[in-house]
Amino acid sequence: MKIYIVGIGPGCKEYLTLKAVETVRDVDIVVGSSRALELFDIEENRKYILSKNIVEDLKKIIDYSKRENKSIAILSTGDPCFSGLLKTLLKYSIVDKDDIEVISGISSIQVAASKLKISWEDYHIVTLHGKEENRKLLLELVKDNKKVIFLPNKNLKDDVKYLIENGVDVNRKIIICENLTYPNERIIECRLKDVLDLELSYLLVCVME
Ligand SMILES: C[S@@+](CC[C@H](N)C(=O)[O-])C[C@H]1O[C@@H](n2cnc3c(N)ncnc32)[C@H](O)[C@@H]1O
């Protein structure tokens, strides 16, 4: 029985790797959000859609695949090793490191860097996604005028309010990369204070210099 954690890239089919497509084609069960599963042609009887209760769902389906000796691919957005499902699976001891193979995917950070034509090794990379405690780190970096690429927490406006309330200039520039690779992709360059008036989705990568 084999467990694959498969990176699916930012969300558009063209950004899937051949390795991801072939792995998904060859396994017995494919697990993921509806958004992730839609990227592949998978027969209904091989699909398992994750609910909001991700940890419980993953435990259940992995137990089942072990019992029935089925191979399984767990789909993870972007790259599984950045703010992705790999951490969840290991943190909650849902899988053993030795039992899994991780298939890397194109991270939303990489796509944002390519859209903006910037070299991401020049930037500090921070995720606030499920990690509100990293806001303090972001604040220190921004106050220090470091270049930062960050994934916001659920609501970018809250993160921006935090920065402003803690002394960051309301006129500091921010670039917001929204819905990357989707038809409704937007790149918005504005001041921090303008973010508070924007209608944004949750798929955001932000850059501050
Ligand atoms: C759980 S994290 C996963 C990050 C992922 N592992 C990666 O490497 O991109 C989910 C967050 O990634 C960012 N993200 C993922 N896909 C995106 C896209 N197509 N456009 C913009 N941001 C995206 C958003 O900030 C989203 O809330």
Ligand as a Chemical Component Dictionary entry (heavy atoms), coordinates in Angstrom:
data_LIG
# 
_chem_comp.id                   LIG 
_chem_comp.type                 NON-POLYMER 
_chem_comp.pdbx_formal_charge   0 
_chem_comp.three_letter_code    LIG 
# 
loop_
_chem_comp_atom.comp_id 
_chem_comp_atom.atom_id 
_chem_comp_atom.alt_atom_id 
_chem_comp_atom.type_symbol 
_chem_comp_atom.charge 
_chem_comp_atom.model_Cartn_x 
_chem_comp_atom.model_Cartn_y 
_chem_comp_atom.model_Cartn_z 
_chem_comp_atom.pdbx_ordinal 
LIG C1  C1  C 0  -3.082 26.001 2.783  1  
LIG S1  S1  S 1  -2.179 27.240 1.927  2  
LIG C2  C2  C 0  -1.382 26.224 0.779  3  
LIG C3  C3  C 0  -0.179 26.836 0.091  4  
LIG C4  C4  C 0  0.342  25.898 -0.969 5  
LIG N1  N1  N 0  0.903  24.709 -0.371 6  
LIG C5  C5  C 0  1.345  26.526 -1.900 7  
LIG O1  O1  O 0  2.484  26.051 -2.006 8  
LIG O2  O2  O -1 0.961  27.492 -2.579 9  
LIG C6  C6  C 0  -3.454 27.970 0.974  10 
LIG C7  C7  C 0  -3.100 29.397 0.591  11 
LIG O3  O3  O 0  -2.199 29.392 -0.516 12 
LIG C8  C8  C 0  -2.426 30.547 -1.316 13 
LIG N2  N2  N 0  -2.828 30.127 -2.656 14 
LIG C9  C9  C 0  -2.994 28.873 -3.096 15 
LIG N3  N3  N 0  -3.368 28.856 -4.399 16 
LIG C10 C10 C 0  -3.433 30.159 -4.791 17 
LIG C11 C11 C 0  -3.758 30.812 -6.001 18 
LIG N4  N4  N 0  -4.121 30.129 -7.095 19 
LIG N5  N5  N 0  -3.719 32.164 -6.041 20 
LIG C12 C12 C 0  -3.355 32.871 -4.955 21 
LIG N6  N6  N 0  -3.041 32.304 -3.774 22 
LIG C13 C13 C 0  -3.075 30.972 -3.682 23 
LIG C14 C14 C 0  -3.549 31.332 -0.628 24 
LIG O4  O4  O 0  -2.986 32.252 0.252  25 
LIG C15 C15 C 0  -4.274 30.217 0.112  26 
LIG O5  O5  O 0  -5.056 30.700 1.169  27 
# 
loop_
_chem_comp_bond.comp_id 
_chem_comp_bond.atom_id_1 
_chem_comp_bond.atom_id_2 
_chem_comp_bond.value_order 
_chem_comp_bond.pdbx_ordinal 
LIG C1  S1  SING 1  
LIG S1  C2  SING 2  
LIG S1  C6  SING 3  
LIG C2  C3  SING 4  
LIG C3  C4  SING 5  
LIG C4  N1  SING 6  
LIG C4  C5  SING 7  
LIG C5  O1  DOUB 8  
LIG C5  O2  SING 9  
LIG C6  C7  SING 10 
LIG C7  O3  SING 11 
LIG C7  C15 SING 12 
LIG O3  C8  SING 13 
LIG C8  N2  SING 14 
LIG C8  C14 SING 15 
LIG N2  C9  SING 16 
LIG N2  C13 SING 17 
LIG C9  N3  DOUB 18 
LIG N3  C10 SING 19 
LIG C10 C11 SING 20 
LIG C10 C13 DOUB 21 
LIG C11 N4  SING 22 
LIG C11 N5  DOUB 23 
LIG N5  C12 SING 24 
LIG C12 N6  DOUB 25 
LIG N6  C13 SING 26 
LIG C14 O4  SING 27 
LIG C14 C15 SING 28 
LIG C15 O5  SING 29 
# 
